[in-house]
Every structure is written in structure tokens, then in C-alpha cells.
Amino acid sequence: MSTGKDLALSHIAVMVGDQQAALEFYRDVIGLEVRADVPLGPMRWVTVGPAGQPGLEFLLETPDMVPDPVQREEAQRRLAAGAHGTLIFTTESADATFARLQDAGVRVTQEPADQPYGVRDCGFADPWGNFLRFSQPLG
């Protein structure tokens, strides 16, 4: 019987409206590695992840991948409203990451700022409204 101590996080789903556009955004703009791009019936199983964390993958999920019809409709409503998840990354320089992503035209949600909880961070949103935060430890 598992006590939960053997569990490890491997995948996180990020709701997007277009897998190809999301793949290009997360790979070419954010800088994540493509982990999988496999046909899945009429859909695709597309995952990306940070180079330094080979065991962690973000599934670029579209509402039509949600098997339950009620939940699929809810995912479509959330996607249309732009209310989705948050991904928080660490980086060596929040300021350099901010400049790179701002120059790439990514929508800024917060300029770099020192936070009382010990990080300097900044925020962006992907084209579907998911929040992306990039933080650097202070000190």
C-alpha cells in the first residue's frame, strides 16, 4: 500500500487553444524543450519541459482532449475567459528573462520587483491567458 511518499510529479496540463501555436510559444519563445509530440487519435500528445528538469513535463492540452463532456465544456468556457493556471519558473536573472520575453512581445503582467518572500520576480501571460512567473532568489 502506498503512503504517498513514493509519489513524484511528472506532468502538469496547461490549457491552450492551439497545440501547434503553444508548442512554438513554449519552445521558441519561453525556451522549453519538446519532450513528446505524438499523434493521439484525432489529437496530439504534446509535452514540453525545462532542460534542467527531465522528469517534469507540461502537457499542452486543448479542451477537446478532456474526455468528460461537462468538463470539456467547462474547459472551453475557461479558455474563452482567459482564466487558467499559473506556471512559476526559477531563473538566474528575473531582469534578463523579463527583457528577453518583453522583447519577444509576450504580454507583461508584472515588471520585475523584489518580493517580501525573498525573490525578485516578473510576470507574463501566454496567448491563452495562463500566467507565467519567473523568479530569482534574493541574496
GUMAR-524350 format. One record per atom (N, C-alpha, C): atom name; x, y, z. Coordinates in steps of 0.05 Angstrom, whole numbers, plus 5000, padded with zeros to 4 digits. Example, Ala and Ser with C-alpha at 12.3 -4.5 7.8 and 13.67 -1.06 7.14 Angstrom:
// GUMAR-524350
atome N&east 5264&north 4886&up 5156
atome CA&east 5246&north 4910&up 5156
atome C&east 5264&north 4934&up 5156
atome N&east 5257&north 4955&up 5142
atome CA&east 5273&north 4979&up 5143
atome C&east 5258&north 5001&up 5157
// end
This chain:
// GUMAR-524350
atome N&east 5017&north 4976&up 5000
atome CA&east 5000&north 5000&up 5000
atome C&east 5018&north 5025&up 5000
atome N&east 5011&north 5044&up 4983
atome CA&east 5026&north 5068&up 4981
atome C&east 5019&north 5087&up 5003
atome N&east 5039&north 5100&up 5015
atome CA&east 5034&north 5120&up 5035
atome C&east 5036&north 5148&up 5023
atome N&east 5042&north 5150&up 4998
atome CA&east 5045&north 5176&up 4985
atome C&east 5074&north 5185&up 4983
atome N&east 5091&north 5172&up 4999
atome CA&east 5119&north 5181&up 4999
atome C&east 5134&north 5172&up 4973
atome N&east 5122&north 5154&up 4958
atome CA&east 5134&north 5145&up 4933
atome C&east 5124&north 5161&up 4909
atome N&east 5108&north 5182&up 4914
atome CA&east 5097&north 5197&up 4892
atome C&east 5116&north 5219&up 4882
atome N&east 5116&north 5224&up 4856
atome CA&east 5132&north 5246&up 4844
atome C&east 5115&north 5258&up 4822
atome N&east 5116&north 5285&up 4820
atome CA&east 5102&north 5299&up 4799
atome C&east 5116&north 5295&up 4773
atome N&east 5101&north 5287&up 4752
atome CA&east 5113&north 5283&up 4726
atome C&east 5101&north 5301&up 4704
atome N&east 5075&north 5306&up 4705
atome CA&east 5061&north 5321&up 4685
atome C&east 5042&north 5342&up 4697
atome N&east 5040&north 5365&up 4684
atome CA&east 5021&north 5385&up 4691
atome C&east 5008&north 5394&up 4665
atome N&east 4981&north 5394&up 4664
atome CA&east 4967&north 5402&up 4640
atome C&east 4964&north 5433&up 4639
atome N&east 4970&north 5444&up 4617
atome CA&east 4966&north 5473&up 4612
atome C&east 4946&north 5475&up 4589
atome N&east 4923&north 5488&up 4595
atome CA&east 4902&north 5490&up 4575
atome C&east 4910&north 5512&up 4554
atome N&east 4909&north 5504&up 4529
atome CA&east 4916&north 5522&up 4507
atome C&east 4894&north 5519&up 4485
atome N&east 4893&north 5538&up 4467
atome CA&east 4873&north 5537&up 4446
atome C&east 4883&north 5524&up 4421
atome N&east 4910&north 5523&up 4417
atome CA&east 4921&north 5513&up 4393
atome C&east 4948&north 5500&up 4400
atome N&east 4950&north 5474&up 4397
atome CA&east 4974&north 5460&up 4405
atome C&east 4998&north 5468&up 4389
atome N&east 4996&north 5472&up 4363
atome CA&east 5019&north 5479&up 4347
atome C&east 5030&north 5507&up 4355
atome N&east 5011&north 5526&up 4359
atome CA&east 5019&north 5553&up 4367
atome C&east 5031&north 5552&up 4395
atome N&east 5020&north 5535&up 4413
atome CA&east 5030&north 5533&up 4440
atome C&east 5058&north 5520&up 4440
atome N&east 5061&north 5500&up 4423
atome CA&east 5088&north 5487&up 4421
atome C&east 5109&north 5508&up 4412
atome N&east 5102&north 5523&up 4392
atome CA&east 5121&north 5544&up 4383
atome C&east 5126&north 5565&up 4404
atome N&east 5105&north 5573&up 4419
atome CA&east 5109&north 5593&up 4440
atome C&east 5127&north 5582&up 4462
atome N&east 5120&north 5559&up 4473
atome CA&east 5135&north 5549&up 4496
atome C&east 5163&north 5539&up 4488
atome N&east 5167&north 5530&up 4464
atome CA&east 5193&north 5521&up 4455
atome C&east 5210&north 5545&up 4446
atome N&east 5199&north 5561&up 4427
atome CA&east 5215&north 5582&up 4414
atome C&east 5217&north 5608&up 4430
atome N&east 5197&north 5615&up 4445
atome CA&east 5197&north 5640&up 4460
atome C&east 5206&north 5635&up 4489
atome N&east 5193&north 5617&up 4502
atome CA&east 5200&north 5612&up 4531
atome C&east 5226&north 5597&up 4533
atome N&east 5231&north 5578&up 4515
atome CA&east 5256&north 5563&up 4515
atome C&east 5255&north 5535&up 4527
atome N&east 5231&north 5524&up 4528
atome CA&east 5228&north 5496&up 4539
atome C&east 5235&north 5476&up 4517
atome N&east 5242&north 5452&up 4526
atome CA&east 5248&north 5430&up 4508
atome C&east 5222&north 5415&up 4500
atome N&east 5221&north 5405&up 4476
atome CA&east 5199&north 5388&up 4468
atome C&east 5205&north 5360&up 4479
atome N&east 5187&north 5349&up 4494
atome CA&east 5191&north 5322&up 4505
atome C&east 5176&north 5301&up 4489
atome N&east 5152&north 5309&up 4479
atome CA&east 5137&north 5289&up 4464
atome C&east 5119&north 5305&up 4444
atome N&east 5116&north 5294&up 4421
atome CA&east 5097&north 5304&up 4401
atome C&east 5088&north 5280&up 4385
atome N&east 5066&north 5268&up 4395
atome CA&east 5057&north 5242&up 4386
atome C&east 5028&north 5243&up 4378
atome N&east 5021&north 5232&up 4354
atome CA&east 4992&north 5231&up 4347
atome C&east 4977&north 5215&up 4368
atome N&east 4953&north 5225&up 4375
atome CA&east 4936&north 5212&up 4395
atome C&east 4908&north 5211&up 4383
atome N&east 4904&north 5192&up 4365
atome CA&east 4878&north 5191&up 4350
atome C&east 4876&north 5216&up 4334
atome N&east 4853&north 5230&up 4337
atome CA&east 4850&north 5255&up 4322
atome C&east 4864&north 5279&up 4335
atome N&east 4878&north 5274&up 4358
atome CA&east 4892&north 5295&up 4372
atome C&east 4922&north 5289&up 4373
atome N&east 4936&north 5305&up 4389
atome CA&east 4965&north 5301&up 4393
atome C&east 4971&north 5302&up 4423
atome N&east 4991&north 5286&up 4431
atome CA&east 5002&north 5287&up 4458
atome C&east 5027&north 5304&up 4455
atome N&east 5026&north 5329&up 4464
atome CA&east 5049&north 5347&up 4461
atome C&east 5057&north 5356&up 4489
atome N&east 5083&north 5351&up 4496
atome CA&east 5093&north 5360&up 4522
atome C&east 5119&north 5375&up 4518
atome N&east 5124&north 5393&up 4536
atome CA&east 5149&north 5409&up 4537
atome C&east 5158&north 5410&up 4566
atome N&east 5183&north 5417&up 4571
atome CA&east 5193&north 5419&up 4598
atome C&east 5220&north 5433&up 4599
atome N&east 5227&north 5442&up 4623
atome CA&east 5253&north 5455&up 4627
atome C&east 5276&north 5436&up 4623
atome N&east 5297&north 5445&up 4610
atome CA&east 5321&north 5429&up 4604
atome C&east 5332&north 5416&up 4629
atome N&east 5333&north 5431&up 4651
atome CA&east 5345&north 5421&up 4676
atome C&east 5327&north 5403&up 4693
atome N&east 5303&north 5397&up 4684
atome CA&east 5284&north 5380&up 4698
atome C&east 5272&north 5359&up 4679
atome N&east 5288&north 5339&up 4672
atome CA&east 5278&north 5320&up 4653
atome C&east 5253&north 5304&up 4661
atome N&east 5248&north 5303&up 4687
atome CA&east 5225&north 5287&up 4696
atome C&east 5199&north 5303&up 4698
atome N&east 5199&north 5329&up 4690
atome CA&east 5176&north 5346&up 4692
atome C&east 5167&north 5354&up 4664
atome N&east 5141&north 5350&up 4657
atome CA&east 5131&north 5356&up 4631
atome C&east 5105&north 5372&up 4634
atome N&east 5102&north 5392&up 4616
atome CA&east 5077&north 5406&up 4614
atome C&east 5062&north 5396&up 4589
atome N&east 5038&north 5385&up 4594
atome CA&east 5021&north 5376&up 4572
atome C&east 5007&north 5400&up 4561
atome N&east 5010&north 5405&up 4535
atome CA&east 4995&north 5426&up 4522
atome C&east 4968&north 5415&up 4513
atome N&east 4949&north 5419&up 4531
atome CA&east 4923&north 5407&up 4529
atome C&east 4902&north 5426&up 4517
atome N&east 4886&north 5416&up 4499
atome CA&east 4864&north 5431&up 4488
atome C&east 4838&north 5421&up 4500
atome N&east 4817&north 5437&up 4500
atome CA&east 4792&north 5428&up 4512
atome C&east 4781&north 5402&up 4500
atome N&east 4786&north 5397&up 4474
atome CA&east 4776&north 5373&up 4462
atome C&east 4790&north 5348&up 4472
atome N&east 4811&north 5351&up 4487
atome CA&east 4825&north 5328&up 4498
atome C&east 4812&north 5319&up 4525
atome N&east 4795&north 5335&up 4536
atome CA&east 4782&north 5329&up 4562
atome C&east 4760&north 5308&up 4556
atome N&east 4761&north 5284&up 4567
atome CA&east 4743&north 5263&up 4560
atome C&east 4714&north 5267&up 4569
atome N&east 4709&north 5279&up 4592
atome CA&east 4682&north 5283&up 4602
atome C&east 4669&north 5307&up 4588
atome N&east 4645&north 5304&up 4576
atome CA&east 4633&north 5326&up 4561
atome C&east 4627&north 5351&up 4578
atome N&east 4619&north 5347&up 4603
atome CA&east 4613&north 5370&up 4621
atome C&east 4639&north 5385&up 4627
atome N&east 4660&north 5370&up 4634
atome CA&east 4686&north 5383&up 4639
atome C&east 4698&north 5395&up 4614
atome N&east 4693&north 5383&up 4591
atome CA&east 4703&north 5394&up 4566
atome C&east 4690&north 5421&up 4560
atome N&east 4664&north 5423&up 4565
atome CA&east 4650&north 5449&up 4562
atome C&east 4661&north 5470&up 4581
atome N&east 4666&north 5461&up 4606
atome CA&east 4678&north 5480&up 4626
atome C&east 4706&north 5489&up 4617
atome N&east 4722&north 5470&up 4607
atome CA&east 4748&north 5478&up 4597
atome C&east 4746&north 5498&up 4574
atome N&east 4727&north 5494&up 4557
atome CA&east 4723&north 5513&up 4534
atome C&east 4715&north 5540&up 4545
atome N&east 4698&north 5541&up 4565
atome CA&east 4690&north 5567&up 4577
atome C&east 4714&north 5581&up 4591
atome N&east 4730&north 5565&up 4606
atome CA&east 4753&north 5577&up 4619
atome C&east 4773&north 5587&up 4598
atome N&east 4777&north 5572&up 4577
atome CA&east 4795&north 5581&up 4556
atome C&east 4785&north 5607&up 4543
atome N&east 4759&north 5609&up 4537
atome CA&east 4748&north 5633&up 4526
atome C&east 4751&north 5657&up 4544
atome N&east 4749&north 5652&up 4571
atome CA&east 4751&north 5674&up 4590
atome C&east 4780&north 5681&up 4597
atome N&east 4799&north 5665&up 4589
atome CA&east 4827&north 5670&up 4595
atome C&east 4834&north 5665&up 4624
atome N&east 4818&north 5650&up 4638
atome CA&east 4824&north 5644&up 4666
atome C&east 4835&north 5616&up 4668
atome N&east 4861&north 5614&up 4671
atome CA&east 4874&north 5588&up 4671
atome C&east 4894&north 5585&up 4694
atome N&east 4914&north 5570&up 4689
atome CA&east 4933&north 5564&up 4710
atome C&east 4957&north 5583&up 4711
atome N&east 4974&north 5577&up 4730
atome CA&east 4999&north 5592&up 4734
atome C&east 5022&north 5573&up 4734
atome N&east 5043&north 5580&up 4719
atome CA&east 5068&north 5565&up 4720
atome C&east 5089&north 5584&up 4731
atome N&east 5104&north 5575&up 4751
atome CA&east 5125&north 5591&up 4763
atome C&east 5152&north 5578&up 4758
atome N&east 5169&north 5593&up 4746
atome CA&east 5196&north 5583&up 4739
atome C&east 5217&north 5598&up 4756
atome N&east 5239&north 5585&up 4762
atome CA&east 5262&north 5599&up 4773
atome C&east 5281&north 5606&up 4750
atome N&east 5295&north 5627&up 4753
atome CA&east 5314&north 5636&up 4733
atome C&east 5338&north 5649&up 4747
atome N&east 5361&north 5650&up 4733
atome CA&east 5384&north 5663&up 4745
atome C&east 5381&north 5693&up 4747
atome N&east 5365&north 5705&up 4728
atome CA&east 5361&north 5734&up 4728
atome C&east 5333&north 5740&up 4719
atome N&east 5317&north 5749&up 4738
atome CA&east 5290&north 5758&up 4731
atome C&east 5290&north 5781&up 4712
atome N&east 5309&north 5799&up 4715
atome CA&east 5311&north 5822&up 4697
atome C&east 5318&north 5815&up 4669
atome N&east 5337&north 5797&up 4665
atome CA&east 5345&north 5788&up 4639
atome C&east 5323&north 5772&up 4625
atome N&east 5309&north 5755&up 4641
atome CA&east 5287&north 5740&up 4630
atome C&east 5265&north 5759&up 4622
atome N&east 5259&north 5779&up 4639
atome CA&east 5239&north 5799&up 4632
atome C&east 5245&north 5813&up 4606
atome N&east 5270&north 5822&up 4603
atome CA&east 5277&north 5836&up 4579
atome C&east 5274&north 5818&up 4554
atome N&east 5283&north 5793&up 4556
atome CA&east 5282&north 5775&up 4534
atome C&east 5253&north 5770&up 4525
atome N&east 5235&north 5765&up 4544
atome CA&east 5207&north 5759&up 4538
atome C&east 5192&north 5783&up 4529
atome N&east 5198&north 5806&up 4542
atome CA&east 5185&north 5831&up 4533
atome C&east 5193&north 5837&up 4504
atome N&east 5218&north 5834&up 4498
atome CA&east 5228&north 5839&up 4470
atome C&east 5215&north 5820&up 4450
atome N&east 5207&north 5796&up 4460
atome CA&east 5194&north 5777&up 4442
atome C&east 5164&north 5782&up 4439
atome N&east 5154&north 5802&up 4454
atome CA&east 5126&north 5810&up 4451
atome C&east 5107&north 5795&up 4469
atome N&east 5117&north 5781&up 4489
atome CA&east 5100&north 5767&up 4508
atome C&east 5086&north 5788&up 4526
atome N&east 5060&north 5783&up 4531
atome CA&east 5044&north 5802&up 4546
atome C&east 5054&north 5803&up 4575
atome N&east 5062&north 5827&up 4584
atome CA&east 5072&north 5832&up 4611
atome C&east 5049&north 5834&up 4631
atome N&east 5051&north 5820&up 4653
atome CA&east 5031&north 5824&up 4675
atome C&east 5043&north 5837&up 4699
atome N&east 5070&north 5835&up 4702
atome CA&east 5084&north 5849&up 4724
atome C&east 5113&north 5853&up 4717
atome N&east 5122&north 5877&up 4719
atome CA&east 5151&north 5883&up 4715
atome C&east 5167&north 5871&up 4739
atome N&east 5193&north 5868&up 4735
atome CA&east 5209&north 5857&up 4757
atome C&east 5207&north 5873&up 4783
atome N&east 5204&north 5858&up 4805
atome CA&east 5201&north 5871&up 4831
atome C&east 5211&north 5852&up 4853
atome N&east 5223&north 5864&up 4874
atome CA&east 5232&north 5848&up 4897
atome C&east 5207&north 5842&up 4914
atome N&east 5204&north 5817&up 4922
atome CA&east 5181&north 5809&up 4938
atome C&east 5189&north 5804&up 4967
atome N&east 5171&north 5808&up 4986
atome CA&east 5177&north 5804&up 5014
atome C&east 5183&north 5775&up 5021
atome N&east 5176&north 5757&up 5004
atome CA&east 5181&north 5728&up 5010
atome C&east 5208&north 5719&up 4998
atome N&east 5225&north 5738&up 4990
atome CA&east 5253&north 5731&up 4984
atome C&east 5260&north 5726&up 4955
atome N&east 5244&north 5735&up 4937
atome CA&east 5251&north 5731&up 4908
atome C&east 5247&north 5758&up 4894
atome N&east 5260&north 5760&up 4871
atome CA&east 5255&north 5781&up 4852
atome C&east 5241&north 5767&up 4829
atome N&east 5217&north 5777&up 4822
atome CA&east 5203&north 5762&up 4801
atome C&east 5189&north 5781&up 4782
atome N&east 5179&north 5770&up 4760
atome CA&east 5164&north 5784&up 4740
atome C&east 5142&north 5765&up 4729
atome N&east 5123&north 5777&up 4715
atome CA&east 5101&north 5761&up 4705
atome C&east 5093&north 5767&up 4677
atome N&east 5083&north 5746&up 4664
atome CA&east 5074&north 5747&up 4636
atome C&east 5049&north 5730&up 4634
atome N&east 5036&north 5732&up 4611
atome CA&east 5014&north 5714&up 4604
atome C&east 5019&north 5702&up 4577
atome N&east 5013&north 5676&up 4574
atome CA&east 5016&north 5664&up 4548
atome C&east 4992&north 5672&up 4531
atome N&east 4991&north 5665&up 4505
atome CA&east 4969&north 5674&up 4488
atome C&east 4941&north 5664&up 4496
atome N&east 4939&north 5645&up 4514
atome CA&east 4913&north 5635&up 4523
atome C&east 4906&north 5644&up 4551
atome N&east 4922&north 5661&up 4563
atome CA&east 4916&north 5672&up 4589
atome C&east 4928&north 5658&up 4613
atome N&east 4944&north 5637&up 4608
atome CA&east 4959&north 5625&up 4631
atome C&east 4980&north 5644&up 4641
atome N&east 4983&north 5646&up 4667
atome CA&east 5002&north 5664&up 4678
atome C&east 5029&north 5650&up 4681
atome N&east 5050&north 5664&up 4673
atome CA&east 5078&north 5654&up 4675
atome C&east 5093&north 5673&up 4693
atome N&east 5105&north 5662&up 4713
atome CA&east 5121&north 5678&up 4732
atome C&east 5150&north 5668&up 4731
atome N&east 5169&north 5686&up 4733
atome CA&east 5197&north 5679&up 4732
atome C&east 5210&north 5692&up 4757
atome N&east 5221&north 5676&up 4774
atome CA&east 5232&north 5686&up 4799
atome C&east 5261&north 5679&up 4803
atome N&east 5275&north 5696&up 4817
atome CA&east 5303&north 5693&up 4823
atome C&east 5306&north 5697&up 4853
atome N&east 5318&north 5679&up 4868
atome CA&east 5322&north 5683&up 4897
atome C&east 5338&north 5708&up 4902
atome N&east 5330&north 5723&up 4922
atome CA&east 5346&north 5747&up 4931
atome C&east 5368&north 5738&up 4950
atome N&east 5389&north 5753&up 4950
atome CA&east 5410&north 5748&up 4969
atome C&east 5430&north 5728&up 4963
// end
